[in-house]
Amino acid sequence: MKRRQMLAAIAAAAAAPAALAAEASGAPKKVWPKVPEGWYGEGMYQDLAKDGTGVTAPGTEGLPTAYIAFDPQCPWCEKLHRAATPLYSKVRIIWCPVAVLNINSEPQGSMILSASDPWKKFLEHEDHFHDAAFRGLPVDQKEVWKLPEKIRAKVWTNSKIVRRNGTRTIPFGVFRTAKGEYRAIYSGMTTDDLKKVFDL
């Protein structure tokens, strides 16, 4: 046996016991469910409608409504926005900022909500999400305290609402159908996936 073959055989033999042990233990690989078992869709929808704060495309009043919790620092949230963009004329999607990822999440959410045109500021944030210097709107942590306290509190209210209704990942949203069914909207959905949720 050549030296290279011998070394390969030794390595394989060393790895085998560990692999067999893992297989024998039957330890399941941890995979987060797309929709958490404890998620309460109706509660999330009603609570966000009553006490939540978000931004939506102008002129969508009267359309079927969806609420989506997003963290301004979340790349998957930005991707979901891109997937939803072709549907903004057909569904009223209200984007509710939450703070779960890092110290820039709450300030950016507050900057969006406190803007004179929140939807325009939201689009500005998303359009600059992949800038080299910063994810979205620049945040000066020394100036964060100047943001309106009432607006900052709204970001945290959104955060509490989605947590207490069983949401574990962001982005996560809810849509109520014409028949009163509450459907989940979650990370990784494509435009076609969203069309199915929205019955389009």
PyMOL commands that set and color helices and strands:
alter all, ss='L'
color gray80, all
select helices_A, chain A and resi 3-25+41-51+75-87+105-114+118-127+144-146+149-164+191-197
alter helices_A, ss='H'
color red, helices_A
select strands_A, chain A and resi 65-70+92-97+172-176+182-186
alter strands_A, ss='S'
color yellow, strands_A
deselect
rebuild
show_as cartoon
